[in-house]
Every structure is written in structure tokens, then in C-alpha cells.
Amino acid sequence: MYYSQTGKTRIVAEELKALIPAARLVEIKSPVGMLKAVFWHQLFSRNACNEPISVDLDKYDRIILCSPIWLQKISSPMRTIINTVPLKGKQVELFVVCAGHFGEGGQSKLKKQLAAKEIALQSLSIIKSGGKTDEEIRKQVQEQFGNARQETNK
């Protein structure tokens, strides 16, 4: 599942789909505008008003989530998925996309948020999109995907 406001996270999700042909790509849609989503929802940690997802997650043991990082937090549409969709007991991999830096503090808070929801985070991959071409983003995904596979298999 992925949420993309500017298209960078969509590139990540599509590259993951190319790496995992059997995967199903599900876009999270939210009618909230960028300004409101980034500032209002992020500053006050509010859930977004996402459209319902059209997939039965009970059929899947492994879920890959792709989301931008806004103000050192996961985007409000993806936070809403984490807060409202039953992911407990699923193997979850997370690919986050940031234009700049996603620091240790933000990563730690995100991991705690997932743990509080009893989400088993298998890997956290950070894709830096700032000043990068689409091809450079795809190459980062390929590298991070390979690294995540190695960590999962240990």
C-alpha cells in the first residue's frame, strides 16, 4: 500500500511492484489537500479522511507500506492506515520517502508508534528523493529492497 502526494512515493511503490511481480499495488487516496494534510494533520497528529481501501488484508501475511515523511513524521494518510487497519500479526515492511533528512528521533518515534499497534516491523527503508531523478530513486529502492531481504533472512 502506498500514499503519494507528489509522485515520488508512487515511483517507490511501482519499483517494488517490479521487484515483486506477485505483489498487489494498492494506492491510498485522501481527498485532503496538501497544505491541510501537511500542516493541520501533521502538527496535530490527526488522522486523514482516507477513501476505503479495496483489499482484504486477511489474505496477506506480508504488507509493504510506502509513505512520504512530512515534518519528521509519517504522512497523515499512512498514519491513518496504521491507526485504523488491522495490521497486527502481519509482517510489515516500511519504505519512507523524504526530500531531506529523516533523523533517528523520527525513526524511533515511528517504530514506537508501530510497536504500540502491535505491528511487527520487519524493516524500515529510507529513500531520499530530494534532488534525485526518478532513476536514482528506483536504484535506491533496489538497493534498500536487497538490504531488507538480507535482514529478513538473518
N, C-alpha and C positions, 0 to 999 in steps of 0.2 A: 504494500500500500504506500502511496506517496501523495504528498501535497506539494504543489509548486505554484508560486505566485509569479515568478519572473521567467520560468522555463529552465533554470539551472538544475533544479532538483528533478525535473522531468528527464533531463539528459542522464542523470544518475540512474533513475529507475529504468529507463529504456536500455541502458548499458547492462544493468543487472539482468534484465529480461533476456538480452542477447547471450549472457553468460550462463543463464539457467533457462534453457528453452522450454522446460515443462512448467515454468512459473506462470502464474496468472497476475497480470498487472491491473491494479485497482487504483483509480485516481480518487482522492478525497477532494470533494468540492465544497466550497464555502462561499456563500453569497456576500460575505462581508468584504468591503473594500480594503485595500492595502493600508491606508492611513489608519483607519479604525482598528483593523486587526493588529497591526504592529504596535501602535501606541496604547490604545484603550485596553485591548485584551492582554497584551504583554505586561504593561505596567501594573495591572491589577490582577494578573493571573486568572483571567476569566476564560471559560470555555467558549469556543466559537459555535456558531449555528451551522453545523455541517449538514449537508444533504445525507440521507441514509446511505450506508454502503450496501452494495448489491452482491455480497458474497457471504456464504455460510462458513464462518471460521471454524466451526466444529469439524469440518472435513480436513483441516490442516493442522499439523503439529509444529511446523516451522513458518514463521512470519518474518518478513523483512519490511521494516518501516524506513521510509526516506522522507526527510523533512529539512526545511531551512532552519537556521538558527537566527532568531531575532533578539537583539538586546541581551545576548548571552543566555537565552532560554530557547527551548524547542518551540516552534511556531504554535500559535493557539489552535489551529485546526488539528494538528497532530496531537497536541496535549489533550484535546477533546477526545480523540480516539483512545489514547492511553487511559483517560479517566472514565470512559463510558463503554468501551468494547471489551468483552471478556477475553483477555489475553493470558489469564492465569493458567499456568501449566504448559504454555506454548514456548517453544524455543524461539526467542526473538533476537533478530539482528537489527542493528540500527545504523543507518547511514545518514549523517547530518551534513548539511551543506552550509558553509559560511563564507562570506566575502572576505572576512578578515581573520580574526583570531577567536577561537573558542577555548578559553582557558580551563585550567584544572578545576577551578572553583565551579564553573558552569557545568563541567563534565561530572563532577562529584554530586552536584545537586540533581542533575538528570538521573544519574544512577540510583540515588536515594529515592527519587520520585518513582522510578520503575520498581524498585525493591518494595516500596510501600504498597504497591498494587500487586505484589507477588508475581511480578513478571520476571522470568528467567532470562536475563540479558546474556546472550552468548558472545556478542561482540559489539563494539562501538567503533565505527569508522568515520573519520572526519575528512570531508572533501572540501578543499579550499578552492573557491570559484573566482575570487577577486582577481581581475586582470588575466584570467585564463581563457583560452579558446575552448570551444566545445570538445575538440580532440584532446586537449590537455586534461580536461575534466574526465573524459572517458578513460584515459590512461591511468589517472588516479584511481578510478573505480576498479579497473582491472587489477591494479597493484593491491589495493585495500581488500578486494574480494579474495585474492590469493592469500593474503596475510590472515584474513578471518578464517579461511578454510584450514590453514595450518594450526591456528589457535584452537579451533573446534575439534580437530583431530588429535590433539595432545592428550 
